[in-house]
Amino acid sequence: MSEQSILTSVAGIVEEIGGVPAADVTPEKHLVDDLGIDSLALIEIAVAVGEEFRIELSDDELKELRTVRDVVLHIEKGLAAR
């Protein structure tokens, strides 16, 4: 799966859960500071990402996700480990 297709999927999830237009979800955007994602929405996004890509996010990994790029890289890592 390409990085762009992962980003497109993540953008859709963020749009659905966080109400942020998918076009605004770019790799360099900070989830909280730039996109206004609160802690509850961040957990919901992590669960949705896990379900979509069949990977798991531990609490420690969730704390490390600051930008959209962090989410994409974590997905790539999880997919490679399968």
C-alpha positions, 0 to 999 in steps of 0.5 A, a space after each residue: 500500500 502506498 504512502 499516498 493511499 494510506 494518507 487518503 484513508 487517514 484523511 477520510 477517517 480524520 474527516 469522519 471523526 474529527 470533522 476536519 475536511 480531508 483536504 486539510 489533512 496533510 502530513 505536516 499537520 499537527 493533529 491537536 494544534 493544527 487540526 483541533 483534534 481532542 483527546 477523545 477524537 484522537 482515541 477514536 481515530 486510533 481505533 478506526 485506523 486499527 480497524 481499517 488497517 488491521 494493526 494495533 496501537 498501544 497507549 504508548 504509541 498513541 501518545 507518540 502520534 503528533 502529526 498526520 505523518 506520525 500516523 502514516 508512518 505508524 501504519 506503514 510500520 504495522 503493515 510491514 510487521 504483518 
